[in-house]
């Protein structure tokens, strides 16, 4: 099992997917007026001076915009961006390509931290073009993948997944190969390719380092869920029920453990009770549920159009 202190050695939690989760929760009927969730979201916005994100958030959720707060955050953004531009200008005049690339990367990272999606995408692409090292190029692609997950931008996720695969084939290192599997697995969950998600997650249970996406307990929970759906009984027994890394974590996740073992042991009365308990946890995964819902609507429309054309 990965050590907890490895979390500090992973990629930065930027953008922070927790912010996207809080925002999405506030779009749900049962949580629109949830003061605790709103406070947590606003605390994160203020801590990062997320002026662009706050502005778009107020429009989308129809909140009363706090002009003083927005002005304060915009001023902080302008000052930091000026500082970063000055660093970049100095690097271009006096330093080498490596320092120029680092300065460009710092600006791109700041833009996505404050929620300027388009500005960040442009900055990351410019930085990518300036980047020679394969590992650094992959790190930028992982940034783009996280931006895609943050905004649930399927096109951005798909395009950069393919780009990451191509770069990995050129000679990506062990850590980045395994990291990509977690990103791909998470997207497979979103598009309901549970068999592929199970395969990818199981490949990385013992080597997980993608703490920028989720903690290890959450990862093991997702692994158990997709394996219960996708694997045949013998495979479930060998790869999950008897999986040492998974069992170690399940000791601290009693509801997930009971859910898994009650199904495997055919204790269906307990299983359905556990299903109700687990559903409460799964509800937190609303972003992916929303993607599935939209996918169902699109599929239904395509099927109806197909029937009309056939007539």
N, C-alpha and C positions, 0 to 999 in steps of 0.2 A: 504493500500500500504506500502511495506517495506520502512523504512526510509533510506535516502541516506547514513547517517553515519554508518549504519550497514555494509556497504561495508568494512570498516576497521576491522570488527570483523569476517569476513569470512576466509576461508582457503587461504593460499598464492597463488598468481598467478604464480605458479611454477609447470610445465613449463608454460611460458607465451604464450597463444594461439595466441596472436597478432603477435608474431614472425613467427609462422607457417603460418599465413595468408599472411603476407608480402612476405615470401619466395615463397609460392604457386603462388601469384600474378605475381611474376617475371618469372614464367614458362609459363605464358599466352602470346600469340602472341602480343596482344595489349599493353603489359606492360614490355616486356623483357628489353627495354632500358629506362624504367621510372626512371630517376635520383632521383626523390623525394622518391619513394618507396625504391630504393636501399640504399639511404642515411639513411632513417629511420631504415631499417633493420640493416645496418652496425653500426649505433649508438647503437642499442640494443645489438648487438654482442659484441661491445667494452666495453659497460658499465658492462656487465656480464662476460667479459673475456672468451667468449665461443669458446675456441680453437678447441675442437673436432667438434663442430657444424660448425664452419667456414671452417674447412678443408673439411668436407663432402659436404658442400654447394658449395664450389669452384669446386669440382669434378662434382657435379650434374648439376650446371648451366654453367659449362665450363668457369669460371672466372679465370683471372690471379691472382694467389695466392700471397699475400703480405707476403713474408718470414719474414720480420722484425716484422710485426704485429703479425704473428703467433707465433714467438719466444717469443715475449713479453707476449702474453696471456698464452702460455704454462708455462713460468716461474712463472707467477702469480698463475696458477693452481697448479703447483708443490709445491709452498710455502704454499698455503692454505690447500692442501691435507696433507702435512706433519704436519701442525699445527693440523688438525683434527685427524690425526692418533696418534699424541702425546697425545691429549686429551683422545682419546679412550684407549690408552695404560695405561694412568694414572688411568682412571676409572676402568679398568680391574684389576689393581694391588691394588688400594686403596679405591675404592668406591663400591656401591651396584649395584644391577641389574638395578634399575631405571636409574641411571647415565650412566651405560653402554649402555642401550637402547637409551638414549637421544643422546649420542655421535655417535652411529651408525646411528641414524636418521639424525643428522646434516650432516654427510658425504654423505648419500644418497641424501639428499636435494641439497647439493652442486653439486654433480655429474650431476643431471638432470638440474640444473640451467645452467651449462656450456655446456649442450648438449651431454653428454656421456650416450647415451641411455642404452647400454648393461651394462655398469658399474653401472648405477643407478638401473636398474632392479635387478641385483645381490645383490646390497646393500640393497634395499628395502625388498627383500625376506629374507635376513639374519635378518634384523631388525624385520620383521613380526614374524619369528620363535622365537625371543627373547621377543616378546610382549605378555603380558597376558591379559591386559584390553581390553574388547570388543570394546570400543570407539576408542582406539588408533589403534587397528587392522583395523577398518573401515576407519580411516583416511589414513592409508597406502594404502588400496584398492582404495580409491578415488584418491590418487596420481597416482596409476597404471592406473586408468581410464583416468586421464588427460594426462598421457604419451601416452596412446593409441589414444586419440583424437589429440594430438599434431602431432603424426607421422601417423595418420589415419591407425593404426594397428587394423584391425577389430578383429583379433583373440584375441589380448590382451584385447580389450574392452569387447568382449563377455564373455571370461573366468572370468574376474573380476566383470562383472555385476552379473553373477551367484553367485560368491563368496560373493559379497556385499548383495545380496538377502538372502543368507543363514545366514550371520551374523546378518542381520536386524531381521530375524525371531527368532534368539536367544535372542533378547532383545535390539535392537538398540534404541537410544533415538529419540525424536520427530524431532529434527533438522536434524539428519542424515537420518531418514526415508524420510523426504521431499527433502533433498539434492539428495538422490539417484533417486527420481522420475524425477528431472530435468536432471540428467545425462542420465537416461534411455530414457527420452523424446527426448533429443538431438540426441541420437543414433537412435531412431525410425525415426526421420526426415531423417537421412542419409540413412536409408534402406527403406524409403518410406512407413513406417507403420504409416500413418498420423492419423488414428483413435486412435491408442494407444498413439501417441504423444499428440494428443489433450486432451485425458483423463488425461494423466500425467501432462501436463502443466496446465490445468484448476484446478487440485487438488492443485497446488502449487502457484497459482497467488497471493494469500493473505499471503503466508508464505515464499516467495522466499528469499533465502539468498546465492545463489550460484554465488556470484560475481566473483569468480575465473574463471568462464566460460564466463560470459557476464554481461553487466549492465542490470538494470531492464527494461529500454526502449526497448532494443534489445529482451529481453525475452518476453515482451508483444507483440512486433511485430511478433515474431515467433508464439506465441500463436494464434494471430488473423489469420495468414496465414493458419496454419494447421487446425484451426476450420472451416474456410471458405471452405476448401476442404472436411473435414471429417464429419461435423455435418449436420443433417437435419435442415430445416428452423426453426421449432419451437425451437429446441435445440440451434441453433445459436442465436435466439432472447433472450432466457432466460439466456444463459450462457455467451454470449459475448456482444450483443447489449445492454442488460440491466445490464451488469456486472459493478458494481461501480468501482472496482479497475482498470479494463481495460479502462473504459471511462475516468477516471482521467488522465491516461497516454496519451490517444489518443488526448487530447487537445493540447499536445505538439508534436504530430505526425500527422499533417493535411493530408498528402498524404495517410497514412495508414488508417486514419479515413474515408477519402473520398472513398478509395478503398472498405472498408467494407460496408459502408452505401449505396453506389451506387449499389452494388450487391443486398443487402437486399431489397432496395426500387425499384429495377428493372429499374434503370436509366442506361441503358446499354451503351449509348453513352459516358456518364461520366465514367462508369466502365472501358471501354476499354481504354479510355484516362489515367485513373488512373493505369491500368495494365501496360502501357508503363512506367509510372513514377516509379512504384514499382519495375519493372524489373531491373532498374538501381541499386536499393538498394540490390535486391536479388542476383545480379551478384557478390556482395562481398562475398556471401556465396559459393564461388567456390569450397571449399574443399569438401563440401557435394555433389555438382553437379558432381565433378570428381568421387566420390565414386559411385554415381548412374550410371554414364557413364560406368565405369568399370563393374558394376553389369549387365548392359544391354548387354555388349559384352560377358560376361561369360554366361549369360542366353541364348543368341543366339547360342553360341557354343555348349552348352549342348543340346539344342533343335535339332540342326543339327546332333549331334552325336546320339541322340535318334532315329531320323528318319533313319539313316544308320543302326543302330542295328535292328530296326523293319523290315527292308527290308531283 
